[in-house]
Amino acid sequence: MSDLAGNSKAGVRAGTVVPVAELAQRPGIRECLEWFTRERRWINEKHLELCRVAAPTFFEQRRAEWMAELFRSLGWTAKLDRAGNVVATLTGSEDGPFVALTAHLDTVLAPRSEEEITVGGDGRYAGPGVSDNGSGLAALIAIARAVKSFPVLENLAQRLVLIANVGEEGEGNLSGMRYLCRQSPLGTKVRRFVVLDGPSTDHITCEALASRRYEISFTGPGGHSWSDYGIGNPVHALSRAVTLFTDFRSNGGPRASFNFGTIEGGISINSIPTHARAKLDIRSEDPRRIDEMTVMLSSAMERALEIENSRATGGRVAAKIREVGSRPGGSLPETAPIVSYVKAVDHHLSIRSHLDCASTDANIPLSLGLQAISIGAGGQGGGAHTPSEWYHPEGREIGLKRILLTLGLLLREPDGE
C-alpha cells in the first residue's frame, strides 16, 4: 500500500473525515495539482488532436490506435483488447487489483474532415464530439502524463488502469464496458470504476438509468401511388403507431422518457413504400415502467396494423419489433466509499455537486454490484449529440484536480478491498 495512505479503510467506514487536504499537500501531489495549470496548453492541444480523429460508434479503431500510441509515448504499456478498447497500465502492474479510470472513444456524430473541428478566437472548440467525449479522453491523457511526471504518483498508480473504451453511444449498447466487465480477463481484477463522461463537474452519477431501445418496422408489397392506390402503406401504419404510442398517458409514478430518434422509409414521392421503420429509446428510473411502456408500444403497433389493413383494398402490411439495445440499471448508496471520496474532494475544492441518475458506461459495473461512478472531466460544454456541439477549456483544471484527488483516495485503499 502506498505511503500516501491516511486513515484506514475502517476509519473511513466509521465515518471519519477523509483527509483530502492532507493528501493535496503531500509532495508530488501538490506539484501535480499545479502541473495541470502549467501544462494547460499541451492538454488543450491533445484534446484538439484526438477530436480530429473521427470515431463514430462501431468505427473507433483509428482513434483507439492513436490513443494507444500516445499512451506508449508517455511511458505506459498499452494495447487494444478483443473488443477494441485501449487498456493502459504501468510496467509491472499487470496483476491488479485495479482502479479503472475510463472514458469512451466513440461519438454520436463524426467530423467529415479534420477542418470541421475548429477553435474560435475565445478558445472555444466546436465540432462533433469535442465535449462528449473529447473532454473525458483529454482528461485521461492528462492523468497519464501527470502520473509519469512525478515518481510519487507513479508509485501510487501501480494499481491504476486507464481505459479508452468503445461502444458507449447509441447502438453501441455499452459494448466496450460489457466486454471489460463480463468477458475480459481484466474484469475480475477491477474493484472500482471512475468513468469520465462530458465536462460538467456539478454531478456524481451513482445511479444507473435503465433503458431499452427498439426498432419497429412495417412492410408491404409497395406499388405505384396512383395505379396501386389502396394497398397497405407501411409509412401510414408506422406514422399511426408512433401517434398512438405518444398519445398514451401515464398515471404517474417513477420518471420515464421516450424518444423516436429516427424514422425512415420509402424511395420516392410517387411510390407506395415497401417498408418503413423507426427507432425508439425508452428510459426510466424504474425498470417496471420500461416494461409497461414496451407493452404500450406493442399495443400501438398492433392497433396501427389493424387499422391500416382494415382500410386496404389490396396487399396488406406486416409489422415487427426488434430490441436493438438494453442498458441495465443499478445504484450505489450515498454512503458507499467511492461516493464519499468524491464528495469529500468536492468539499475540499469548493465544487457544488449533486448525486445524479443517468445512463453511462457506469451502468454495467453498477448492475454487477461493483462500485462505479461517472463524473465530468472539467471545462464547459454544450450541444452534445448535435452538429452545434462545443467545448471551452476554462475550468478544466478543477476537473483534473478532482479526478487526481479521487484516484489518490481510491488507490490508497488496501489491495483487494
Order of alpha helices (4+ residues) and beta strands (2+ residues): alpha-alpha-alpha-alpha-alpha-beta-beta-beta-beta-beta-alpha-alpha-beta-alpha-beta-beta-beta-beta-alpha-beta-beta-beta-alpha-beta-beta-alpha-beta-alpha-beta-beta-beta-alpha
